[in-house]
Amino acid sequence: MSKVSLALPDGFILGAAASAWQTEGWSGKKPGQDSYLDAWYQQDRHVWHQGYGPAVATDFINRYPEDVALMKASGLSHYRTSINWSRFLTDYETATVDEEYAAYLHRLLDELEAAGIEPMLCLEHYELPAALLETYGGWGSKQVVELFVRYAEQVFERFGHRVRRWFTFNEPVVVQTRVYLDALRWPYEQNSATWMQWNHNKVLATARVVELFRRRGQPGTLGVILNPEVTYPRSTAAHDVRAAALYDLFYNRVFLDPLILGEYPAELLALLRQHEVLFEYDEAELATIRANTVDEVGINLYYPHRVKAPSHAWHPETPFHPACYYDHFELPGRRMNPSRGWEIYPRIIYDMALRLKRDYRNIPWFIAENGMGVENEAQHRGEKGEIQDDYRIQFIAEHLYWTLKACEEGANCQGYMLWAFTDNVSPMNAFKNRYGLIEIDLAQQRARRRKKSSYWFAALSESRTLTLELDDQPK
């Protein structure tokens, strides 16, 4: 073991993230304001762990003063959350604002400002209005792109003078991949063309909102939060390297390239045409995307992805799926988080950082999510009732170490944000795996308790120096 210390750069963010649907709950929600997640929960409650979903969540909409005080105590400089599109409007066609929800958001911003915590707001974190999924097929429709731009204009009109860092989407690839590519979530429809249409329309919607943002002369920046999986081939053999490159092409570059560089990879479009994955786009849309790239990018990173060349031929009657080009690969002896079944490999942050520097114009970016979900976390409760989550402290420290190493080598990384500030509900997993600096006790009316990691994060924020022990010595 060797002990190392690294100073945080000036202005380096130490924050945490959440989303509206995972925290607010349904208190005060009006009929017709369901999001996609709300509708899925109502249709499929049995697949959510122990039946917990977004109905109450952490009840943040009623308890935000308490939570903001805990943010300040935990040393957060920034807090990222979303505006719930489905609740912000009472009429999605005319973009009529729900004044009660808008007033709540103003009160939340007041509370954050008083605590010295900068807000970072996302326009959509899976909160597509359920009515737009039912009426138009969700992001498969160009009309939804138009309605999203109208929604964004209302948000900027109300809060553009108060918030300086905006984001269109969080993880824009996820919903359609789970629904239309893998058919793992409601409404369970395997359709690769619909998957790609959702991808493209979200890229187009981002460009359209960037165009709006700049036309309005809004102060601040407009970005997007992506979740590229750092992908490693099983071996240096050409077939494995090719498998990793294709995985990266379909799941990572499909958003990275157009949003940062303004162009889809030519090989991606060629392969989609080859497999007859047809989606609607035209030259005017491509020109809009080219002219309106984002100002910054948030990157969500949790684990590496490892692939190898496929070992079996794709069944000729099975519709196209990118999995025809790769098989998943599990590295023998890998370090694991058994609660999630995810490999722990902190170097992913360093490798992604250098890639952004090399391939993506060294765009300003930050770690928008990184964290460790642990099941049955109450087993780690100490004598005084506090969760002793040393494993989380170690996880954060190791990933932050590789972030700072990348900064030393010229990566344009602006900060590190933890997922999540409090324990919160996640799709299907509900409260099964806990991620927070703050415990949410479901058995005690969602009482809040600081974990050991909350005190550690506060001390890190105060000292601005990361100190940790690395297991880097021969044994």
Buried (B, 14 or more C-beta within 10 A) or exposed (E): EEEBEBEBEEEBBBBBBBBBBBBBBBEBBEEEBBBBBBBBBBEBEEBBBEEBBBBBBBBBBBBBBBBBBBBBBBBBBBBBBBBBBBBBBBEBEEBEBBEEBBEBBEEBBEBBEEBEBBBBBBBBBBBBBBBBBEBBBBBBBBBBBEBBBBBBBBBBEBBBEBBBBBBBBBBBBBBBBBBBBBEEBBBEEBBBBBBBBBBBBBBBBBBBBBBBBEEEEBEBBBBBBBBBBBBBBBEEEEEBBBBBBBBBBBBBBBBBBBBBBBEBBEEBBEBBEEBEBEBEBEEEBBEBBEEBBBBBBBBBBBBBBBBBBBEEEEEEEEBBBBBBBBBEBEEEEEEEBEBBEBBBBBBBBBBBBBBBBEEBEBBBBBBBBBBBBBBEBEEBBEEEEBBBBEBBBBBBBBBBBBBBBBBEEEBBBBBBBBBBBBBBBBBBBBBBBBBBBBBBEBEEEBEBBBBBBBBBBBEBBEEEEBEBEEEEEEE
